[in-house]
Amino acid sequence: MAETLIDVEVAYANPEQQEIVALKMPEGTTVGHAINASGLLNHFPEIDWADIKVGIFGSVCKLDQLLKQGDRVEIYRPLIHDPKEARRQRAAKG
């Protein structure tokens, strides 16, 4: 019996470039499995697996989240500074 494959994408961007990897994965694949299969961890050494933040179409999720047909996994970069603090600083400069 043939295993059912689903189409998913894994996306990552830094200030210099963005990469979206299209994959065919077995049904029952998790976010973590798709990230590993994408090769993005090798291509972007700044991605820290121990502290990785991910989502599906902009909704934060865990690495063990099961994927569905057509899902796009997004690997998020850490914020360089707190956006609320940046707004406060801009407002203070008036």
PDB file with one MODEL, atoms N, CA, C and O in Angstrom:
MODEL        1
ATOM      1  N   MET A   1       0.842  -1.188   0.000  1.00  0.00           N
ATOM      2  CA  MET A   1       0.000   0.000   0.000  1.00  0.00           C
ATOM      3  C   MET A   1       0.882   1.244   0.000  1.00  0.00           C
ATOM      4  O   MET A   1       1.796   1.356   0.817  1.00  0.00           O
ATOM      5  N   ALA A   2       0.618   2.162  -0.895  1.00  0.00           N
ATOM      6  CA  ALA A   2       1.432   3.372  -1.021  1.00  0.00           C
ATOM      7  C   ALA A   2       1.101   4.356   0.097  1.00  0.00           C
ATOM      8  O   ALA A   2      -0.055   4.523   0.483  1.00  0.00           O
ATOM      9  N   GLU A   3       2.150   5.003   0.605  1.00  0.00           N
ATOM     10  CA  GLU A   3       1.912   5.981   1.658  1.00  0.00           C
ATOM     11  C   GLU A   3       1.455   7.296   1.018  1.00  0.00           C
ATOM     12  O   GLU A   3       1.905   7.654  -0.071  1.00  0.00           O
ATOM     13  N   THR A   4       0.568   8.001   1.696  1.00  0.00           N
ATOM     14  CA  THR A   4       0.039   9.260   1.188  1.00  0.00           C
ATOM     15  C   THR A   4       1.022  10.377   1.479  1.00  0.00           C
ATOM     16  O   THR A   4       1.482  10.533   2.610  1.00  0.00           O
ATOM     17  N   LEU A   5       1.341  11.156   0.451  1.00  0.00           N
ATOM     18  CA  LEU A   5       2.244  12.289   0.614  1.00  0.00           C
ATOM     19  C   LEU A   5       1.460  13.588   0.585  1.00  0.00           C
ATOM     20  O   LEU A   5       0.457  13.709  -0.119  1.00  0.00           O
ATOM     21  N   ILE A   6       1.932  14.560   1.361  1.00  0.00           N
ATOM     22  CA  ILE A   6       1.331  15.889   1.364  1.00  0.00           C
ATOM     23  C   ILE A   6       2.385  16.902   0.917  1.00  0.00           C
ATOM     24  O   ILE A   6       3.583  16.698   1.115  1.00  0.00           O
ATOM     25  N   ASP A   7       1.924  17.990   0.317  1.00  0.00           N
ATOM     26  CA  ASP A   7       2.806  19.077  -0.102  1.00  0.00           C
ATOM     27  C   ASP A   7       2.853  20.110   1.014  1.00  0.00           C
ATOM     28  O   ASP A   7       1.817  20.608   1.454  1.00  0.00           O
ATOM     29  N   VAL A   8       4.066  20.429   1.471  1.00  0.00           N
ATOM     30  CA  VAL A   8       4.253  21.465   2.483  1.00  0.00           C
ATOM     31  C   VAL A   8       5.444  22.325   2.080  1.00  0.00           C
ATOM     32  O   VAL A   8       6.258  21.934   1.243  1.00  0.00           O
ATOM     33  N   GLU A   9       5.529  23.492   2.687  1.00  0.00           N
ATOM     34  CA  GLU A   9       6.669  24.379   2.473  1.00  0.00           C
ATOM     35  C   GLU A   9       7.259  24.735   3.825  1.00  0.00           C
ATOM     36  O   GLU A   9       6.557  24.792   4.835  1.00  0.00           O
ATOM     37  N   VAL A  10       8.569  24.974   3.822  1.00  0.00           N
ATOM     38  CA  VAL A  10       9.254  25.482   5.009  1.00  0.00           C
ATOM     39  C   VAL A  10       9.937  26.777   4.594  1.00  0.00           C
ATOM     40  O   VAL A  10      10.674  26.807   3.609  1.00  0.00           O
ATOM     41  N   ALA A  11       9.691  27.853   5.349  1.00  0.00           N
ATOM     42  CA  ALA A  11      10.204  29.173   4.991  1.00  0.00           C
ATOM     43  C   ALA A  11      11.043  29.767   6.111  1.00  0.00           C
ATOM     44  O   ALA A  11      10.752  29.605   7.296  1.00  0.00           O
ATOM     45  N   TYR A  12      12.107  30.467   5.688  1.00  0.00           N
ATOM     46  CA  TYR A  12      12.945  31.209   6.624  1.00  0.00           C
ATOM     47  C   TYR A  12      13.487  32.426   5.884  1.00  0.00           C
ATOM     48  O   TYR A  12      13.788  32.358   4.693  1.00  0.00           O
ATOM     49  N   ALA A  13      13.608  33.529   6.598  1.00  0.00           N
ATOM     50  CA  ALA A  13      14.184  34.734   5.994  1.00  0.00           C
ATOM     51  C   ALA A  13      15.044  35.446   7.021  1.00  0.00           C
ATOM     52  O   ALA A  13      14.729  35.481   8.211  1.00  0.00           O
ATOM     53  N   ASN A  14      16.134  36.010   6.532  1.00  0.00           N
ATOM     54  CA  ASN A  14      16.933  36.920   7.334  1.00  0.00           C
ATOM     55  C   ASN A  14      17.008  38.221   6.546  1.00  0.00           C
ATOM     56  O   ASN A  14      16.446  38.295   5.453  1.00  0.00           O
ATOM     57  N   PRO A  15      17.676  39.245   7.056  1.00  0.00           N
ATOM     58  CA  PRO A  15      17.665  40.523   6.325  1.00  0.00           C
ATOM     59  C   PRO A  15      18.255  40.442   4.915  1.00  0.00           C
ATOM     60  O   PRO A  15      17.917  41.269   4.068  1.00  0.00           O
ATOM     61  N   GLU A  16      19.118  39.476   4.646  1.00  0.00           N
ATOM     62  CA  GLU A  16      19.769  39.389   3.343  1.00  0.00           C
ATOM     63  C   GLU A  16      19.018  38.526   2.334  1.00  0.00           C
ATOM     64  O   GLU A  16      19.078  38.797   1.135  1.00  0.00           O
ATOM     65  N   GLN A  17      18.325  37.514   2.786  1.00  0.00           N
ATOM     66  CA  GLN A  17      17.681  36.602   1.840  1.00  0.00           C
ATOM     67  C   GLN A  17      16.531  35.847   2.488  1.00  0.00           C
ATOM     68  O   GLN A  17      16.401  35.791   3.711  1.00  0.00           O
ATOM     69  N   GLN A  18      15.698  35.264   1.622  1.00  0.00           N
ATOM     70  CA  GLN A  18      14.645  34.379   2.129  1.00  0.00           C
ATOM     71  C   GLN A  18      14.687  33.096   1.323  1.00  0.00           C
ATOM     72  O   GLN A  18      15.086  33.080   0.159  1.00  0.00           O
ATOM     73  N   GLU A  19      14.271  32.037   1.964  1.00  0.00           N
ATOM     74  CA  GLU A  19      14.281  30.730   1.306  1.00  0.00           C
ATOM     75  C   GLU A  19      12.967  30.025   1.638  1.00  0.00           C
ATOM     76  O   GLU A  19      12.543  29.990   2.793  1.00  0.00           O
ATOM     77  N   ILE A  20      12.339  29.472   0.625  1.00  0.00           N
ATOM     78  CA  ILE A  20      11.141  28.651   0.806  1.00  0.00           C
ATOM     79  C   ILE A  20      11.419  27.319   0.129  1.00  0.00           C
ATOM     80  O   ILE A  20      11.710  27.260  -1.066  1.00  0.00           O
ATOM     81  N   VAL A  21      11.326  26.257   0.911  1.00  0.00           N
ATOM     82  CA  VAL A  21      11.618  24.922   0.399  1.00  0.00           C
ATOM     83  C   VAL A  21      10.310  24.143   0.306  1.00  0.00           C
ATOM     84  O   VAL A  21       9.610  23.968   1.304  1.00  0.00           O
ATOM     85  N   ALA A  22       9.990  23.681  -0.886  1.00  0.00           N
ATOM     86  CA  ALA A  22       8.788  22.869  -1.102  1.00  0.00           C
ATOM     87  C   ALA A  22       9.157  21.399  -0.897  1.00  0.00           C
ATOM     88  O   ALA A  22      10.166  20.920  -1.413  1.00  0.00           O
ATOM     89  N   LEU A  23       8.325  20.698  -0.139  1.00  0.00           N
ATOM     90  CA  LEU A  23       8.585  19.296   0.193  1.00  0.00           C
ATOM     91  C   LEU A  23       7.348  18.450  -0.039  1.00  0.00           C
ATOM     92  O   LEU A  23       6.221  18.937   0.053  1.00  0.00           O
ATOM     93  N   LYS A  24       7.568  17.193  -0.338  1.00  0.00           N
ATOM     94  CA  LYS A  24       6.519  16.172  -0.310  1.00  0.00           C
ATOM     95  C   LYS A  24       6.858  15.284   0.876  1.00  0.00           C
ATOM     96  O   LYS A  24       7.896  14.621   0.889  1.00  0.00           O
ATOM     97  N   MET A  25       5.984  15.272   1.867  1.00  0.00           N
ATOM     98  CA  MET A  25       6.238  14.545   3.112  1.00  0.00           C
ATOM     99  C   MET A  25       5.106  13.553   3.365  1.00  0.00           C
ATOM    100  O   MET A  25       3.984  13.754   2.899  1.00  0.00           O
ATOM    101  N   PRO A  26       5.401  12.483   4.102  1.00  0.00           N
ATOM    102  CA  PRO A  26       4.340  11.530   4.420  1.00  0.00           C
ATOM    103  C   PRO A  26       3.292  12.159   5.336  1.00  0.00           C
ATOM    104  O   PRO A  26       3.607  12.998   6.180  1.00  0.00           O
ATOM    105  N   GLU A  27       2.054  11.742   5.154  1.00  0.00           N
ATOM    106  CA  GLU A  27       0.994  12.168   6.057  1.00  0.00           C
ATOM    107  C   GLU A  27       1.414  11.808   7.476  1.00  0.00           C
ATOM    108  O   GLU A  27       1.981  10.738   7.696  1.00  0.00           O
ATOM    109  N   GLY A  28       1.146  12.682   8.440  1.00  0.00           N
ATOM    110  CA  GLY A  28       1.569  12.441   9.813  1.00  0.00           C
ATOM    111  C   GLY A  28       2.900  13.100  10.148  1.00  0.00           C
ATOM    112  O   GLY A  28       3.419  12.933  11.253  1.00  0.00           O
ATOM    113  N   THR A  29       3.453  13.846   9.199  1.00  0.00           N
ATOM    114  CA  THR A  29       4.707  14.560   9.417  1.00  0.00           C
ATOM    115  C   THR A  29       4.475  15.730  10.367  1.00  0.00           C
ATOM    116  O   THR A  29       3.434  16.386  10.320  1.00  0.00           O
ATOM    117  N   THR A  30       5.459  15.983  11.231  1.00  0.00           N
ATOM    118  CA  THR A  30       5.380  17.107  12.156  1.00  0.00           C
ATOM    119  C   THR A  30       6.164  18.299  11.609  1.00  0.00           C
ATOM    120  O   THR A  30       6.927  18.180  10.650  1.00  0.00           O
ATOM    121  N   VAL A  31       5.957  19.435  12.237  1.00  0.00           N
ATOM    122  CA  VAL A  31       6.699  20.646  11.896  1.00  0.00           C
ATOM    123  C   VAL A  31       8.202  20.392  12.005  1.00  0.00           C
ATOM    124  O   VAL A  31       8.964  20.774  11.117  1.00  0.00           O
ATOM    125  N   GLY A  32       8.627  19.750  13.090  1.00  0.00           N
ATOM    126  CA  GLY A  32      10.042  19.467  13.294  1.00  0.00           C
ATOM    127  C   GLY A  32      10.634  18.582  12.208  1.00  0.00           C
ATOM    128  O   GLY A  32      11.751  18.821  11.749  1.00  0.00           O
ATOM    129  N   HIS A  33       9.891  17.559  11.796  1.00  0.00           N
ATOM    130  CA  HIS A  33      10.374  16.684  10.726  1.00  0.00           C
ATOM    131  C   HIS A  33      10.539  17.456   9.420  1.00  0.00           C
ATOM    132  O   HIS A  33      11.521  17.267   8.702  1.00  0.00           O
ATOM    133  N   ALA A  34       9.591  18.314   9.118  1.00  0.00           N
ATOM    134  CA  ALA A  34       9.660  19.086   7.873  1.00  0.00           C
ATOM    135  C   ALA A  34      10.846  20.054   7.898  1.00  0.00           C
ATOM    136  O   ALA A  34      11.526  20.229   6.887  1.00  0.00           O
ATOM    137  N   ILE A  35      11.093  20.680   9.046  1.00  0.00           N
ATOM    138  CA  ILE A  35      12.239  21.592   9.154  1.00  0.00           C
ATOM    139  C   ILE A  35      13.533  20.825   8.913  1.00  0.00           C
ATOM    140  O   ILE A  35      14.397  21.277   8.162  1.00  0.00           O
ATOM    141  N   ASN A  36      13.666  19.670   9.548  1.00  0.00           N
ATOM    142  CA  ASN A  36      14.873  18.857   9.344  1.00  0.00           C
ATOM    143  C   ASN A  36      15.025  18.447   7.884  1.00  0.00           C
ATOM    144  O   ASN A  36      16.127  18.492   7.338  1.00  0.00           O
ATOM    145  N   ALA A  37      13.931  18.050   7.255  1.00  0.00           N
ATOM    146  CA  ALA A  37      13.983  17.595   5.860  1.00  0.00           C
ATOM    147  C   ALA A  37      14.286  18.744   4.899  1.00  0.00           C
ATOM    148  O   ALA A  37      14.800  18.511   3.804  1.00  0.00           O
ATOM    149  N   SER A  38      13.977  19.973   5.291  1.00  0.00           N
ATOM    150  CA  SER A  38      14.155  21.124   4.401  1.00  0.00           C
ATOM    151  C   SER A  38      15.623  21.466   4.140  1.00  0.00           C
ATOM    152  O   SER A  38      15.944  22.050   3.105  1.00  0.00           O
ATOM    153  N   GLY A  39      16.503  21.115   5.053  1.00  0.00           N
ATOM    154  CA  GLY A  39      17.915  21.478   4.921  1.00  0.00           C
ATOM    155  C   GLY A  39      18.228  22.906   5.337  1.00  0.00           C
ATOM    156  O   GLY A  39      19.377  23.337   5.244  1.00  0.00           O
ATOM    157  N   LEU A  40      17.215  23.652   5.799  1.00  0.00           N
ATOM    158  CA  LEU A  40      17.441  25.054   6.158  1.00  0.00           C
ATOM    159  C   LEU A  40      18.357  25.211   7.370  1.00  0.00           C
ATOM    160  O   LEU A  40      19.043  26.226   7.496  1.00  0.00           O
ATOM    161  N   LEU A  41      18.377  24.225   8.259  1.00  0.00           N
ATOM    162  CA  LEU A  41      19.261  24.313   9.422  1.00  0.00           C
ATOM    163  C   LEU A  41      20.722  24.316   8.992  1.00  0.00           C
ATOM    164  O   LEU A  41      21.554  24.953   9.639  1.00  0.00           O
ATOM    165  N   ASN A  42      21.045  23.616   7.916  1.00  0.00           N
ATOM    166  CA  ASN A  42      22.416  23.616   7.396  1.00  0.00           C
ATOM    167  C   ASN A  42      22.718  24.889   6.617  1.00  0.00           C
ATOM    168  O   ASN A  42      23.838  25.400   6.657  1.00  0.00           O
ATOM    169  N   HIS A  43      21.727  25.391   5.916  1.00  0.00           N
ATOM    170  CA  HIS A  43      21.911  26.569   5.058  1.00  0.00           C
ATOM    171  C   HIS A  43      22.011  27.869   5.867  1.00  0.00           C
ATOM    172  O   HIS A  43      22.700  28.807   5.466  1.00  0.00           O
ATOM    173  N   PHE A  44      21.317  27.912   7.004  1.00  0.00           N
ATOM    174  CA  PHE A  44      21.305  29.104   7.853  1.00  0.00           C
ATOM    175  C   PHE A  44      21.784  28.724   9.258  1.00  0.00           C
ATOM    176  O   PHE A  44      20.969  28.381  10.115  1.00  0.00           O
ATOM    177  N   PRO A  45      23.090  28.781   9.499  1.00  0.00           N
ATOM    178  CA  PRO A  45      23.627  28.337  10.791  1.00  0.00           C
ATOM    179  C   PRO A  45      23.151  29.175  11.981  1.00  0.00           C
ATOM    180  O   PRO A  45      23.299  28.750  13.127  1.00  0.00           O
ATOM    181  N   GLU A  46      22.583  30.360  11.727  1.00  0.00           N
ATOM    182  CA  GLU A  46      22.102  31.184  12.840  1.00  0.00           C
ATOM    183  C   GLU A  46      20.820  30.634  13.466  1.00  0.00           C
ATOM    184  O   GLU A  46      20.433  31.070  14.549  1.00  0.00           O
ATOM    185  N   ILE A  47      20.156  29.684  12.802  1.00  0.00           N
ATOM    186  CA  ILE A  47      18.945  29.083  13.380  1.00  0.00           C
ATOM    187  C   ILE A  47      19.377  28.182  14.540  1.00  0.00           C
ATOM    188  O   ILE A  47      20.148  27.240  14.357  1.00  0.00           O
ATOM    189  N   ASP A  48      18.876  28.484  15.715  1.00  0.00           N
ATOM    190  CA  ASP A  48      19.235  27.743  16.933  1.00  0.00           C
ATOM    191  C   ASP A  48      18.131  26.732  17.251  1.00  0.00           C
ATOM    192  O   ASP A  48      17.063  27.101  17.740  1.00  0.00           O
ATOM    193  N   TRP A  49      18.401  25.461  16.970  1.00  0.00           N
ATOM    194  CA  TRP A  49      17.397  24.408  17.177  1.00  0.00           C
ATOM    195  C   TRP A  49      16.916  24.373  18.618  1.00  0.00           C
ATOM    196  O   TRP A  49      15.753  24.061  18.875  1.00  0.00           O
ATOM    197  N   ALA A  50      17.800  24.690  19.566  1.00  0.00           N
ATOM    198  CA  ALA A  50      17.437  24.633  20.987  1.00  0.00           C
ATOM    199  C   ALA A  50      16.449  25.732  21.365  1.00  0.00           C
ATOM    200  O   ALA A  50      15.732  25.606  22.357  1.00  0.00           O
ATOM    201  N   ASP A  51      16.407  26.809  20.580  1.00  0.00           N
ATOM    202  CA  ASP A  51      15.550  27.945  20.926  1.00  0.00           C
ATOM    203  C   ASP A  51      14.700  28.379  19.734  1.00  0.00           C
ATOM    204  O   ASP A  51      14.386  29.561  19.591  1.00  0.00           O
ATOM    205  N   ILE A  52      14.329  27.433  18.883  1.00  0.00           N
ATOM    206  CA  ILE A  52      13.630  27.746  17.637  1.00  0.00           C
ATOM    207  C   ILE A  52      12.166  28.109  17.908  1.00  0.00           C
ATOM    208  O   ILE A  52      11.495  27.470  18.718  1.00  0.00           O
ATOM    209  N   LYS A  53      11.689  29.140  17.219  1.00  0.00           N
ATOM    210  CA  LYS A  53      10.277  29.550  17.265  1.00  0.00           C
ATOM    211  C   LYS A  53       9.714  29.330  15.869  1.00  0.00           C
ATOM    212  O   LYS A  53      10.310  29.739  14.873  1.00  0.00           O
ATOM    213  N   VAL A  54       8.553  28.676  15.812  1.00  0.00           N
ATOM    214  CA  VAL A  54       7.977  28.317  14.518  1.00  0.00           C
ATOM    215  C   VAL A  54       6.479  28.586  14.497  1.00  0.00           C
ATOM    216  O   VAL A  54       5.843  28.766  15.536  1.00  0.00           O
ATOM    217  N   GLY A  55       5.932  28.607  13.277  1.00  0.00           N
ATOM    218  CA  GLY A  55       4.501  28.759  13.117  1.00  0.00           C
ATOM    219  C   GLY A  55       4.065  28.192  11.783  1.00  0.00           C
ATOM    220  O   GLY A  55       4.884  27.852  10.930  1.00  0.00           O
ATOM    221  N   ILE A  56       2.763  28.099  11.624  1.00  0.00           N
ATOM    222  CA  ILE A  56       2.159  27.687  10.359  1.00  0.00           C
ATOM    223  C   ILE A  56       1.283  28.842   9.901  1.00  0.00           C
ATOM    224  O   ILE A  56       0.311  29.200  10.567  1.00  0.00           O
ATOM    225  N   PHE A  57       1.633  29.420   8.759  1.00  0.00           N
ATOM    226  CA  PHE A  57       0.902  30.577   8.220  1.00  0.00           C
ATOM    227  C   PHE A  57       0.703  31.669   9.264  1.00  0.00           C
ATOM    228  O   PHE A  57      -0.392  32.218   9.382  1.00  0.00           O
ATOM    229  N   GLY A  58       1.754  31.990  10.027  1.00  0.00           N
ATOM    230  CA  GLY A  58       1.696  33.103  10.968  1.00  0.00           C
ATOM    231  C   GLY A  58       1.132  32.779  12.335  1.00  0.00           C
ATOM    232  O   GLY A  58       1.098  33.654  13.200  1.00  0.00           O
ATOM    233  N   SER A  59       0.690  31.554  12.559  1.00  0.00           N
ATOM    234  CA  SER A  59       0.192  31.159  13.879  1.00  0.00           C
ATOM    235  C   SER A  59       1.250  30.303  14.567  1.00  0.00           C
ATOM    236  O   SER A  59       1.605  29.231  14.079  1.00  0.00           O
ATOM    237  N   VAL A  60       1.747  30.781  15.698  1.00  0.00           N
ATOM    238  CA  VAL A  60       2.803  30.079  16.418  1.00  0.00           C
ATOM    239  C   VAL A  60       2.323  28.675  16.802  1.00  0.00           C
ATOM    240  O   VAL A  60       1.178  28.482  17.211  1.00  0.00           O
ATOM    241  N   CYS A  61       3.227  27.707  16.659  1.00  0.00           N
ATOM    242  CA  CYS A  61       2.904  26.328  17.014  1.00  0.00           C
ATOM    243  C   CYS A  61       4.139  25.639  17.568  1.00  0.00           C
ATOM    244  O   CYS A  61       5.221  26.224  17.618  1.00  0.00           O
ATOM    245  N   LYS A  62       3.968  24.398  17.980  1.00  0.00           N
ATOM    246  CA  LYS A  62       5.071  23.606  18.517  1.00  0.00           C
ATOM    247  C   LYS A  62       5.648  22.711  17.430  1.00  0.00           C
ATOM    248  O   LYS A  62       5.021  22.483  16.396  1.00  0.00           O
ATOM    249  N   LEU A  63       6.848  22.210  17.679  1.00  0.00           N
ATOM    250  CA  LEU A  63       7.524  21.353  16.704  1.00  0.00           C
ATOM    251  C   LEU A  63       6.797  20.037  16.454  1.00  0.00           C
ATOM    252  O   LEU A  63       6.970  19.428  15.398  1.00  0.00           O
ATOM    253  N   ASP A  64       5.977  19.589  17.419  1.00  0.00           N
ATOM    254  CA  ASP A  64       5.274  18.308  17.239  1.00  0.00           C
ATOM    255  C   ASP A  64       3.896  18.469  16.591  1.00  0.00           C
ATOM    256  O   ASP A  64       3.135  17.506  16.496  1.00  0.00           O
ATOM    257  N   GLN A  65       3.578  19.685  16.149  1.00  0.00           N
ATOM    258  CA  GLN A  65       2.314  19.933  15.440  1.00  0.00           C
ATOM    259  C   GLN A  65       2.290  19.137  14.137  1.00  0.00           C
ATOM    260  O   GLN A  65       3.246  19.184  13.362  1.00  0.00           O
ATOM    261  N   LEU A  66       1.201  18.409  13.894  1.00  0.00           N
ATOM    262  CA  LEU A  66       1.069  17.663  12.639  1.00  0.00           C
ATOM    263  C   LEU A  66       0.733  18.610  11.502  1.00  0.00           C
ATOM    264  O   LEU A  66      -0.022  19.566  11.673  1.00  0.00           O
ATOM    265  N   LEU A  67       1.305  18.330  10.342  1.00  0.00           N
ATOM    266  CA  LEU A  67       1.074  19.165   9.166  1.00  0.00           C
ATOM    267  C   LEU A  67      -0.056  18.618   8.308  1.00  0.00           C
ATOM    268  O   LEU A  67      -0.319  17.416   8.284  1.00  0.00           O
ATOM    269  N   LYS A  68      -0.724  19.541   7.599  1.00  0.00           N
ATOM    270  CA  LYS A  68      -1.777  19.179   6.658  1.00  0.00           C
ATOM    271  C   LYS A  68      -1.333  19.588   5.260  1.00  0.00           C
ATOM    272  O   LYS A  68      -0.398  20.371   5.093  1.00  0.00           O
ATOM    273  N   GLN A  69      -2.014  19.051   4.272  1.00  0.00           N
ATOM    274  CA  GLN A  69      -1.756  19.396   2.878  1.00  0.00           C
ATOM    275  C   GLN A  69      -1.724  20.908   2.699  1.00  0.00           C
ATOM    276  O   GLN A  69      -2.655  21.605   3.102  1.00  0.00           O
ATOM    277  N   GLY A  70      -0.645  21.416   2.092  1.00  0.00           N
ATOM    278  CA  GLY A  70      -0.551  22.828   1.761  1.00  0.00           C
ATOM    279  C   GLY A  70      -0.039  23.738   2.865  1.00  0.00           C
ATOM    280  O   GLY A  70       0.063  24.946   2.655  1.00  0.00           O
ATOM    281  N   ASP A  71       0.289  23.195   4.045  1.00  0.00           N
ATOM    282  CA  ASP A  71       0.780  24.042   5.136  1.00  0.00           C
ATOM    283  C   ASP A  71       2.132  24.653   4.788  1.00  0.00           C
ATOM    284  O   ASP A  71       2.941  24.051   4.082  1.00  0.00           O
ATOM    285  N   ARG A  72       2.361  25.866   5.299  1.00  0.00           N
ATOM    286  CA  ARG A  72       3.671  26.505   5.178  1.00  0.00           C
ATOM    287  C   ARG A  72       4.212  26.721   6.588  1.00  0.00           C
ATOM    288  O   ARG A  72       3.646  27.475   7.379  1.00  0.00           O
ATOM    289  N   VAL A  73       5.317  26.045   6.883  1.00  0.00           N
ATOM    290  CA  VAL A  73       5.999  26.189   8.167  1.00  0.00           C
ATOM    291  C   VAL A  73       6.909  27.411   8.067  1.00  0.00           C
ATOM    292  O   VAL A  73       7.646  27.571   7.093  1.00  0.00           O
ATOM    293  N   GLU A  74       6.849  28.266   9.078  1.00  0.00           N
ATOM    294  CA  GLU A  74       7.696  29.456   9.100  1.00  0.00           C
ATOM    295  C   GLU A  74       8.611  29.378  10.311  1.00  0.00           C
ATOM    296  O   GLU A  74       8.165  29.137  11.433  1.00  0.00           O
ATOM    297  N   ILE A  75       9.892  29.583  10.067  1.00  0.00           N
ATOM    298  CA  ILE A  75      10.878  29.638  11.150  1.00  0.00           C
ATOM    299  C   ILE A  75      11.098  31.114  11.457  1.00  0.00           C
ATOM    300  O   ILE A  75      11.469  31.892  10.579  1.00  0.00           O
ATOM    301  N   TYR A  76      10.864  31.491  12.716  1.00  0.00           N
ATOM    302  CA  TYR A  76      10.951  32.895  13.099  1.00  0.00           C
ATOM    303  C   TYR A  76      12.319  33.226  13.679  1.00  0.00           C
ATOM    304  O   TYR A  76      12.909  32.433  14.413  1.00  0.00           O
ATOM    305  N   ARG A  77      12.814  34.421  13.335  1.00  0.00           N
ATOM    306  CA  ARG A  77      14.060  34.921  13.910  1.00  0.00           C
ATOM    307  C   ARG A  77      13.742  35.612  15.231  1.00  0.00           C
ATOM    308  O   ARG A  77      12.646  36.146  15.401  1.00  0.00           O
ATOM    309  N   PRO A  78      14.690  35.605  16.166  1.00  0.00           N
ATOM    310  CA  PRO A  78      14.450  36.351  17.414  1.00  0.00           C
ATOM    311  C   PRO A  78      14.432  37.852  17.134  1.00  0.00           C
ATOM    312  O   PRO A  78      15.131  38.333  16.242  1.00  0.00           O
ATOM    313  N   LEU A  79      13.641  38.576  17.890  1.00  0.00           N
ATOM    314  CA  LEU A  79      13.597  40.025  17.747  1.00  0.00           C
ATOM    315  C   LEU A  79      14.897  40.623  18.262  1.00  0.00           C
ATOM    316  O   LEU A  79      15.415  40.209  19.299  1.00  0.00           O
ATOM    317  N   ILE A  80      15.413  41.592  17.537  1.00  0.00           N
ATOM    318  CA  ILE A  80      16.649  42.242  17.964  1.00  0.00           C
ATOM    319  C   ILE A  80      16.363  43.180  19.140  1.00  0.00           C
ATOM    320  O   ILE A  80      17.179  43.307  20.053  1.00  0.00           O
ATOM    321  N   HIS A  81      15.207  43.829  19.112  1.00  0.00           N
ATOM    322  CA  HIS A  81      14.791  44.660  20.235  1.00  0.00           C
ATOM    323  C   HIS A  81      13.272  44.577  20.356  1.00  0.00           C
ATOM    324  O   HIS A  81      12.567  44.246  19.402  1.00  0.00           O
ATOM    325  N   ASP A  82      12.803  44.879  21.529  1.00  0.00           N
ATOM    326  CA  ASP A  82      11.379  44.824  21.822  1.00  0.00           C
ATOM    327  C   ASP A  82      10.650  45.934  21.059  1.00  0.00           C
ATOM    328  O   ASP A  82      10.987  47.106  21.226  1.00  0.00           O
ATOM    329  N   PRO A  83       9.655  45.593  20.220  1.00  0.00           N
ATOM    330  CA  PRO A  83       8.958  46.630  19.451  1.00  0.00           C
ATOM    331  C   PRO A  83       8.277  47.674  20.325  1.00  0.00           C
ATOM    332  O   PRO A  83       8.215  48.844  19.949  1.00  0.00           O
ATOM    333  N   LYS A  84       7.765  47.272  21.484  1.00  0.00           N
ATOM    334  CA  LYS A  84       7.118  48.250  22.377  1.00  0.00           C
ATOM    335  C   LYS A  84       8.139  49.256  22.896  1.00  0.00           C
ATOM    336  O   LYS A  84       7.870  50.455  22.964  1.00  0.00           O
ATOM    337  N   GLU A  85       9.312  48.750  23.259  1.00  0.00           N
ATOM    338  CA  GLU A  85      10.367  49.647  23.747  1.00  0.00           C
ATOM    339  C   GLU A  85      10.830  50.588  22.638  1.00  0.00           C
ATOM    340  O   GLU A  85      11.079  51.766  22.894  1.00  0.00           O
ATOM    341  N   ALA A  86      10.948  50.087  21.413  1.00  0.00           N
ATOM    342  CA  ALA A  86      11.359  50.921  20.290  1.00  0.00           C
ATOM    343  C   ALA A  86      10.343  52.050  20.065  1.00  0.00           C
ATOM    344  O   ALA A  86      10.735  53.184  19.789  1.00  0.00           O
ATOM    345  N   ARG A  87       9.048  51.749  20.180  1.00  0.00           N
ATOM    346  CA  ARG A  87       8.020  52.792  20.026  1.00  0.00           C
ATOM    347  C   ARG A  87       8.141  53.836  21.132  1.00  0.00           C
ATOM    348  O   ARG A  87       8.021  55.035  20.879  1.00  0.00           O
ATOM    349  N   ARG A  88       8.381  53.369  22.371  1.00  0.00           N
ATOM    350  CA  ARG A  88       8.545  54.309  23.472  1.00  0.00           C
ATOM    351  C   ARG A  88       9.724  55.251  23.227  1.00  0.00           C
ATOM    352  O   ARG A  88       9.627  56.453  23.473  1.00  0.00           O
ATOM    353  N   GLN A  89      10.833  54.700  22.742  1.00  0.00           N
ATOM    354  CA  GLN A  89      12.015  55.511  22.473  1.00  0.00           C
ATOM    355  C   GLN A  89      11.747  56.532  21.370  1.00  0.00           C
ATOM    356  O   GLN A  89      12.176  57.682  21.471  1.00  0.00           O
ATOM    357  N   ARG A  90      11.039  56.116  20.316  1.00  0.00           N
ATOM    358  CA  ARG A  90      10.707  57.049  19.234  1.00  0.00           C
ATOM    359  C   ARG A  90       9.789  58.159  19.750  1.00  0.00           C
ATOM    360  O   ARG A  90       9.963  59.324  19.392  1.00  0.00           O
ATOM    361  N   ALA A  91       8.817  57.802  20.588  1.00  0.00           N
ATOM    362  CA  ALA A  91       7.873  58.786  21.130  1.00  0.00           C
ATOM    363  C   ALA A  91       8.603  59.772  22.046  1.00  0.00           C
ATOM    364  O   ALA A  91       8.284  60.961  22.068  1.00  0.00           O
ATOM    365  N   ALA A  92       9.574  59.274  22.794  1.00  0.00           N
ATOM    366  CA  ALA A  92      10.318  60.142  23.719  1.00  0.00           C
ATOM    367  C   ALA A  92      11.151  61.170  22.953  1.00  0.00           C
ATOM    368  O   ALA A  92      11.358  62.288  23.426  1.00  0.00           O
ATOM    369  N   LYS A  93      11.623  60.785  21.771  1.00  0.00           N
ATOM    370  CA  LYS A  93      12.412  61.722  20.962  1.00  0.00           C
ATOM    371  C   LYS A  93      11.528  62.806  20.360  1.00  0.00           C
ATOM    372  O   LYS A  93      12.001  63.874  19.972  1.00  0.00           O
ATOM    373  N   GLY A  94      10.217  62.502  20.291  1.00  0.00           N
ATOM    374  CA  GLY A  94       9.192  63.426  19.862  1.00  0.00           C
ATOM    375  C   GLY A  94       9.319  63.931  18.521  1.00  0.00           C
ATOM    376  O   GLY A  94       8.486  64.723  18.078  1.00  0.00           O
TER     377      GLY A  94
ENDMDL
END
